[in-house]
Amino acid sequence: MSASTTAASPRDPLAWNPAARDRPLAAPLGPDSVTWRVFGDLTYVLGASRRLLMDVAHPTIAAGVREFSVFQTDPWGRGERTLAMILGVVYGHEDALATAQRLREGHQAFRGTTPDGARWSALEPEAFHWVHASIVDGVWTQQRLLGRGWAPREVERFYDEMREVGRLYGVRDRDMPTSWPRFRSWFDEVVADGLERSDMTDAVLHVAAHPTPPPVPILRHRPVWALPGWAGGRLNLLITGGLLPAVLRERLGVRWTPAHQHAFAANAAVLRATVSRLPARLRLLPDAYEATR
């Protein structure tokens, strides 16, 4: 989302206040972490539409995106800013805490009232944790279906590390399940009972299926972008649908036939066979590559 940031009142319970949190500040992650190995590769880009769709299926987040986000008018800019922020928290070394603080403070201005009169805030603990949780589940799903897979006990370590990441930008301990099995149970319950279709989920699916050209001058010419835009949209929608839980695909109106499943399985097999074998410079996103060097 994009909006100007306003200073929070010292009495604002949603303000950034490390001293008031459940435990001392977490330490930034380092090169010995599982998260550094699994987070910042190409599968993170491939899962972007799925993560945004999971986010806006939450009613509070849908309200914020509806009012403040520019993902429909500036999808590339919005995606670049969001990616830089989360990679800065994960791979930021000594800058990770400052980046996390900017991330949280940047959401303080995102608040309002829904059409039925209910007040909402982007920093409502449940909604704020859901965005974090969709990243955790997204990385797990992306690596499981499209990437390197998971070694024994690696997922548990990854989840513990991502709880530390959550603490960096202010997710409360009490909102994060204490173990990976408990997280999976909780996450599946939210998917089953707490997410819904809306104009925002429909908008995300439309943007996924009809990507605008990236900020490359030659691609902004309609005849040049027509074929890659059409092919990229079909592939993006296929990957997004394949990464979604089946129950959510049906609820959000994502058409999914046996032919779609076969096509997704074939593309996923190709990605699993190639992405993890690419040289680091090609496999990793720039911020992740620079950090791991």
NURO-434327 format. One record per residue (C-alpha): chain; residue number from 1; x, y, z. Coordinates in nm, 3 decimals, padded with zeros to 5 digits, always signed. Example, Ala and Ser with C-alpha at 12.3 -4.5 7.8 and 13.67 -1.06 7.14 Angstrom:
2
VEXFI,A,1,+01.230,-00.450,+00.780;
VEXFI,A,2,+01.367,-00.106,+00.714;
//
This chain:
293
VEXFI,A,1,+00.000,+00.000,+00.000;
VEXFI,A,2,+00.112,+00.354,-00.051;
VEXFI,A,3,+00.014,+00.659,+00.147;
VEXFI,A,4,+00.176,+00.940,+00.341;
VEXFI,A,5,+00.280,+00.853,+00.694;
VEXFI,A,6,+00.156,+01.053,+00.988;
VEXFI,A,7,+00.318,+01.059,+01.329;
VEXFI,A,8,+00.145,+00.836,+01.580;
VEXFI,A,9,+00.032,+00.965,+01.914;
VEXFI,A,10,+00.233,+00.833,+02.212;
VEXFI,A,11,-00.098,+00.701,+02.341;
VEXFI,A,12,-00.170,+00.514,+02.020;
VEXFI,A,13,-00.164,+00.143,+02.115;
VEXFI,A,14,-00.070,+00.059,+01.757;
VEXFI,A,15,+00.235,+00.285,+01.753;
VEXFI,A,16,+00.584,+00.138,+01.725;
VEXFI,A,17,+00.686,+00.081,+02.085;
VEXFI,A,18,+00.944,-00.195,+02.130;
VEXFI,A,19,+00.947,-00.151,+02.508;
VEXFI,A,20,+00.576,-00.240,+02.529;
VEXFI,A,21,+00.607,-00.565,+02.338;
VEXFI,A,22,+00.593,-00.919,+02.466;
VEXFI,A,23,+00.970,-00.974,+02.477;
VEXFI,A,24,+01.301,-00.801,+02.392;
VEXFI,A,25,+01.374,-00.708,+02.033;
VEXFI,A,26,+01.467,-00.997,+01.809;
VEXFI,A,27,+01.808,-01.014,+01.646;
VEXFI,A,28,+01.833,-00.984,+01.266;
VEXFI,A,29,+01.886,-01.307,+01.078;
VEXFI,A,30,+02.221,-01.404,+00.931;
VEXFI,A,31,+02.379,-01.630,+00.668;
VEXFI,A,32,+02.354,-01.936,+00.892;
VEXFI,A,33,+01.973,-01.917,+00.892;
VEXFI,A,34,+01.741,-02.138,+00.687;
VEXFI,A,35,+01.546,-01.826,+00.594;
VEXFI,A,36,+01.842,-01.675,+00.411;
VEXFI,A,37,+01.865,-01.992,+00.202;
VEXFI,A,38,+01.499,-02.023,+00.109;
VEXFI,A,39,+01.348,-01.675,+00.111;
VEXFI,A,40,+01.488,-01.454,-00.162;
VEXFI,A,41,+01.495,-01.663,-00.477;
VEXFI,A,42,+01.282,-01.648,-00.793;
VEXFI,A,43,+01.001,-01.850,-00.637;
VEXFI,A,44,+00.924,-01.546,-00.419;
VEXFI,A,45,+00.840,-01.346,-00.732;
VEXFI,A,46,+00.638,-01.634,-00.876;
VEXFI,A,47,+00.428,-01.642,-00.558;
VEXFI,A,48,+00.364,-01.267,-00.541;
VEXFI,A,49,+00.008,-01.272,-00.677;
VEXFI,A,50,-00.084,-01.563,-00.453;
VEXFI,A,51,+00.039,-01.381,-00.143;
VEXFI,A,52,-00.144,-01.060,-00.232;
VEXFI,A,53,-00.460,-01.259,-00.301;
VEXFI,A,54,-00.435,-01.431,+00.038;
VEXFI,A,55,-00.387,-01.090,+00.199;
VEXFI,A,56,-00.687,-00.917,+00.045;
VEXFI,A,57,-00.913,-01.214,+00.117;
VEXFI,A,58,-00.892,-01.091,+00.477;
VEXFI,A,59,-01.169,-00.828,+00.520;
VEXFI,A,60,-00.956,-00.574,+00.711;
VEXFI,A,61,-00.673,-00.590,+00.460;
VEXFI,A,62,-00.920,-00.567,+00.173;
VEXFI,A,63,-01.049,-00.241,+00.325;
VEXFI,A,64,-00.698,-00.097,+00.344;
VEXFI,A,65,-00.600,-00.205,-00.006;
VEXFI,A,66,-00.927,-00.068,-00.146;
VEXFI,A,67,-00.858,+00.275,-00.002;
VEXFI,A,68,-00.481,+00.313,-00.016;
VEXFI,A,69,-00.310,+00.062,-00.245;
VEXFI,A,70,-00.184,+00.144,-00.594;
VEXFI,A,71,-00.143,-00.217,-00.706;
VEXFI,A,72,-00.393,-00.164,-00.990;
VEXFI,A,73,-00.245,+00.163,-01.121;
VEXFI,A,74,+00.123,+00.098,-01.046;
VEXFI,A,75,+00.167,-00.277,-00.996;
VEXFI,A,76,+00.539,-00.280,-01.078;
VEXFI,A,77,+00.620,+00.012,-00.849;
VEXFI,A,78,+00.409,-00.127,-00.567;
VEXFI,A,79,+00.568,-00.470,-00.604;
VEXFI,A,80,+00.921,-00.329,-00.610;
VEXFI,A,81,+00.866,-00.122,-00.294;
VEXFI,A,82,+00.705,-00.411,-00.106;
VEXFI,A,83,+00.979,-00.651,-00.211;
VEXFI,A,84,+01.256,-00.410,-00.111;
VEXFI,A,85,+01.100,-00.362,+00.232;
VEXFI,A,86,+01.058,-00.729,+00.324;
VEXFI,A,87,+01.397,-00.828,+00.181;
VEXFI,A,88,+01.548,-00.542,+00.382;
VEXFI,A,89,+01.406,-00.692,+00.701;
VEXFI,A,90,+01.519,-01.047,+00.621;
VEXFI,A,91,+01.862,-00.972,+00.473;
VEXFI,A,92,+01.932,-00.630,+00.623;
VEXFI,A,93,+02.207,-00.717,+00.873;
VEXFI,A,94,+02.242,-00.417,+01.104;
VEXFI,A,95,+01.981,-00.223,+00.902;
VEXFI,A,96,+01.708,-00.484,+00.950;
VEXFI,A,97,+01.555,-00.326,+01.259;
VEXFI,A,98,+01.547,+00.023,+01.104;
VEXFI,A,99,+01.380,-00.120,+00.793;
VEXFI,A,100,+01.130,-00.308,+01.010;
VEXFI,A,101,+01.051,+00.011,+01.200;
VEXFI,A,102,+00.989,+00.199,+00.872;
VEXFI,A,103,+00.763,-00.083,+00.756;
VEXFI,A,104,+00.546,-00.062,+01.067;
VEXFI,A,105,+00.545,+00.318,+01.083;
VEXFI,A,106,+00.450,+00.329,+00.716;
VEXFI,A,107,+00.127,+00.146,+00.800;
VEXFI,A,108,+00.018,+00.375,+01.082;
VEXFI,A,109,-00.168,+00.604,+00.842;
VEXFI,A,110,-00.369,+00.319,+00.692;
VEXFI,A,111,-00.695,+00.330,+00.884;
VEXFI,A,112,-01.054,+00.418,+00.810;
VEXFI,A,113,-01.414,+00.305,+00.820;
VEXFI,A,114,-01.578,+00.032,+00.612;
VEXFI,A,115,-01.905,+00.099,+00.425;
VEXFI,A,116,-02.098,-00.067,+00.710;
VEXFI,A,117,-01.942,+00.169,+00.964;
VEXFI,A,118,-01.681,-00.061,+01.119;
VEXFI,A,119,-01.344,+00.097,+01.195;
VEXFI,A,120,-01.031,-00.072,+01.066;
VEXFI,A,121,-00.655,-00.023,+01.091;
VEXFI,A,122,-00.369,-00.188,+00.906;
VEXFI,A,123,-00.202,-00.239,+01.245;
VEXFI,A,124,-00.489,-00.430,+01.399;
VEXFI,A,125,-00.293,-00.720,+01.551;
VEXFI,A,126,-00.494,-00.994,+01.378;
VEXFI,A,127,-00.470,-00.832,+01.035;
VEXFI,A,128,-00.104,-00.733,+01.077;
VEXFI,A,129,-00.017,-01.088,+01.175;
VEXFI,A,130,-00.215,-01.227,+00.880;
VEXFI,A,131,+00.008,-01.045,+00.632;
VEXFI,A,132,+00.313,-01.191,+00.806;
VEXFI,A,133,+00.151,-01.536,+00.812;
VEXFI,A,134,+00.072,-01.524,+00.440;
VEXFI,A,135,+00.442,-01.463,+00.375;
VEXFI,A,136,+00.542,-01.758,+00.594;
VEXFI,A,137,+00.291,-01.991,+00.433;
VEXFI,A,138,+00.372,-01.849,+00.090;
VEXFI,A,139,+00.746,-01.922,+00.115;
VEXFI,A,140,+00.674,-02.271,+00.249;
VEXFI,A,141,+00.431,-02.340,-00.037;
VEXFI,A,142,+00.650,-02.187,-00.307;
VEXFI,A,143,+00.956,-02.387,-00.209;
VEXFI,A,144,+00.754,-02.706,-00.164;
VEXFI,A,145,+00.582,-02.687,-00.504;
VEXFI,A,146,+00.814,-02.478,-00.722;
VEXFI,A,147,+01.156,-02.471,-00.560;
VEXFI,A,148,+01.418,-02.664,-00.368;
VEXFI,A,149,+01.185,-02.852,-00.134;
VEXFI,A,150,+01.244,-02.889,+00.240;
VEXFI,A,151,+01.492,-03.102,+00.428;
VEXFI,A,152,+01.385,-03.275,+00.753;
VEXFI,A,153,+01.336,-03.029,+01.040;
VEXFI,A,154,+01.414,-02.737,+00.809;
VEXFI,A,155,+01.056,-02.607,+00.808;
VEXFI,A,156,+01.048,-02.595,+01.186;
VEXFI,A,157,+01.369,-02.390,+01.190;
VEXFI,A,158,+01.237,-02.161,+00.919;
VEXFI,A,159,+00.919,-02.098,+01.115;
VEXFI,A,160,+01.109,-02.017,+01.435;
VEXFI,A,161,+01.326,-01.772,+01.241;
VEXFI,A,162,+01.024,-01.610,+01.079;
VEXFI,A,163,+00.875,-01.556,+01.425;
VEXFI,A,164,+01.189,-01.352,+01.493;
VEXFI,A,165,+01.127,-01.158,+01.171;
VEXFI,A,166,+00.770,-01.094,+01.284;
VEXFI,A,167,+00.895,-00.959,+01.616;
VEXFI,A,168,+01.129,-00.720,+01.432;
VEXFI,A,169,+00.837,-00.534,+01.274;
VEXFI,A,170,+00.613,-00.565,+01.575;
VEXFI,A,171,+00.396,-00.877,+01.546;
VEXFI,A,172,+00.311,-00.976,+01.901;
VEXFI,A,173,+00.422,-01.310,+02.043;
VEXFI,A,174,+00.067,-01.384,+02.154;
VEXFI,A,175,-00.055,-01.363,+01.792;
VEXFI,A,176,+00.202,-01.607,+01.650;
VEXFI,A,177,+00.145,-01.978,+01.710;
VEXFI,A,178,+00.437,-02.119,+01.905;
VEXFI,A,179,+00.531,-02.403,+01.668;
VEXFI,A,180,+00.505,-02.501,+01.304;
VEXFI,A,181,+00.231,-02.765,+01.361;
VEXFI,A,182,+00.025,-02.512,+01.558;
VEXFI,A,183,+00.080,-02.253,+01.285;
VEXFI,A,184,-00.039,-02.495,+01.018;
VEXFI,A,185,-00.352,-02.580,+01.214;
VEXFI,A,186,-00.429,-02.214,+01.282;
VEXFI,A,187,-00.358,-02.108,+00.923;
VEXFI,A,188,-00.585,-02.375,+00.778;
VEXFI,A,189,-00.864,-02.267,+01.013;
VEXFI,A,190,-00.837,-01.906,+00.895;
VEXFI,A,191,-00.843,-02.018,+00.533;
VEXFI,A,192,-01.150,-02.230,+00.600;
VEXFI,A,193,-01.350,-01.974,+00.799;
VEXFI,A,194,-01.195,-01.626,+00.793;
VEXFI,A,195,-01.133,-01.535,+00.428;
VEXFI,A,196,-01.382,-01.415,+00.170;
VEXFI,A,197,-01.425,-01.309,-00.191;
VEXFI,A,198,-01.462,-00.937,-00.259;
VEXFI,A,199,-01.407,-00.675,-00.526;
VEXFI,A,200,-01.044,-00.669,-00.411;
VEXFI,A,201,-00.981,-01.040,-00.464;
VEXFI,A,202,-01.143,-01.007,-00.807;
VEXFI,A,203,-00.914,-00.709,-00.881;
VEXFI,A,204,-00.602,-00.901,-00.783;
VEXFI,A,205,-00.698,-01.188,-01.011;
VEXFI,A,206,-00.763,-00.944,-01.295;
VEXFI,A,207,-00.421,-00.780,-01.251;
VEXFI,A,208,-00.256,-01.124,-01.235;
VEXFI,A,209,-00.423,-01.230,-01.560;
VEXFI,A,210,-00.365,-00.898,-01.743;
VEXFI,A,211,-00.019,-00.770,-01.641;
VEXFI,A,212,+00.081,-00.423,-01.747;
VEXFI,A,213,+00.418,-00.389,-01.922;
VEXFI,A,214,+00.720,-00.342,-01.695;
VEXFI,A,215,+00.901,-00.006,-01.694;
VEXFI,A,216,+01.108,-00.094,-02.001;
VEXFI,A,217,+01.052,+00.156,-02.287;
VEXFI,A,218,+01.036,-00.093,-02.571;
VEXFI,A,219,+00.781,-00.311,-02.389;
VEXFI,A,220,+00.544,-00.019,-02.342;
VEXFI,A,221,+00.450,-00.036,-02.710;
VEXFI,A,222,+00.126,-00.231,-02.730;
VEXFI,A,223,+00.221,-00.453,-03.029;
VEXFI,A,224,+00.546,-00.554,-02.855;
VEXFI,A,225,+00.380,-00.635,-02.522;
VEXFI,A,226,+00.069,-00.807,-02.662;
VEXFI,A,227,+00.209,-01.161,-02.686;
VEXFI,A,228,+00.438,-01.165,-02.378;
VEXFI,A,229,+00.164,-00.993,-02.176;
VEXFI,A,230,-00.093,-01.254,-02.281;
VEXFI,A,231,+00.142,-01.547,-02.216;
VEXFI,A,232,+00.269,-01.401,-01.888;
VEXFI,A,233,-00.086,-01.342,-01.766;
VEXFI,A,234,-00.193,-01.697,-01.840;
VEXFI,A,235,+00.115,-01.840,-01.668;
VEXFI,A,236,+00.078,-01.607,-01.369;
VEXFI,A,237,-00.286,-01.700,-01.321;
VEXFI,A,238,-00.199,-02.069,-01.354;
VEXFI,A,239,+00.081,-02.046,-01.095;
VEXFI,A,240,-00.135,-01.837,-00.862;
VEXFI,A,241,-00.424,-02.084,-00.883;
VEXFI,A,242,-00.197,-02.383,-00.834;
VEXFI,A,243,-00.042,-02.233,-00.521;
VEXFI,A,244,-00.378,-02.156,-00.358;
VEXFI,A,245,-00.547,-02.396,-00.116;
VEXFI,A,246,-00.820,-02.580,-00.308;
VEXFI,A,247,-01.095,-02.456,-00.077;
VEXFI,A,248,-00.990,-02.095,-00.138;
VEXFI,A,249,-00.971,-02.139,-00.515;
VEXFI,A,250,-01.336,-02.238,-00.516;
VEXFI,A,251,-01.443,-01.960,-00.281;
VEXFI,A,252,-01.260,-01.690,-00.479;
VEXFI,A,253,-01.405,-01.806,-00.810;
VEXFI,A,254,-01.079,-01.931,-00.963;
VEXFI,A,255,-01.167,-02.170,-01.244;
VEXFI,A,256,-00.970,-02.492,-01.195;
VEXFI,A,257,-01.013,-02.803,-01.407;
VEXFI,A,258,-00.808,-03.122,-01.441;
VEXFI,A,259,-00.641,-02.958,-01.742;
VEXFI,A,260,-00.536,-02.665,-01.522;
VEXFI,A,261,-00.396,-02.905,-01.262;
VEXFI,A,262,-00.197,-03.098,-01.524;
VEXFI,A,263,-00.058,-02.775,-01.671;
VEXFI,A,264,+00.038,-02.647,-01.328;
VEXFI,A,265,+00.205,-02.977,-01.235;
VEXFI,A,266,+00.408,-02.971,-01.558;
VEXFI,A,267,+00.524,-02.612,-01.509;
VEXFI,A,268,+00.601,-02.678,-01.141;
VEXFI,A,269,+00.814,-02.978,-01.234;
VEXFI,A,270,+01.016,-02.767,-01.478;
VEXFI,A,271,+01.067,-02.496,-01.215;
VEXFI,A,272,+01.173,-02.747,-00.949;
VEXFI,A,273,+01.427,-02.890,-01.190;
VEXFI,A,274,+01.574,-02.556,-01.290;
VEXFI,A,275,+01.540,-02.280,-01.028;
VEXFI,A,276,+01.741,-02.449,-00.753;
VEXFI,A,277,+02.019,-02.533,-01.002;
VEXFI,A,278,+02.067,-02.182,-01.136;
VEXFI,A,279,+02.380,-01.989,-01.036;
VEXFI,A,280,+02.318,-01.770,-00.732;
VEXFI,A,281,+02.337,-01.451,-00.938;
VEXFI,A,282,+02.043,-01.570,-01.150;
VEXFI,A,283,+01.852,-01.762,-00.882;
VEXFI,A,284,+01.850,-01.497,-00.609;
VEXFI,A,285,+01.684,-01.158,-00.608;
VEXFI,A,286,+01.939,-00.873,-00.605;
VEXFI,A,287,+01.909,-00.782,-00.236;
VEXFI,A,288,+01.934,-01.147,-00.135;
VEXFI,A,289,+02.232,-01.204,-00.363;
VEXFI,A,290,+02.421,-00.903,-00.229;
VEXFI,A,291,+02.357,-01.012,+00.130;
VEXFI,A,292,+02.465,-01.373,+00.075;
VEXFI,A,293,+02.787,-01.271,-00.097;
//
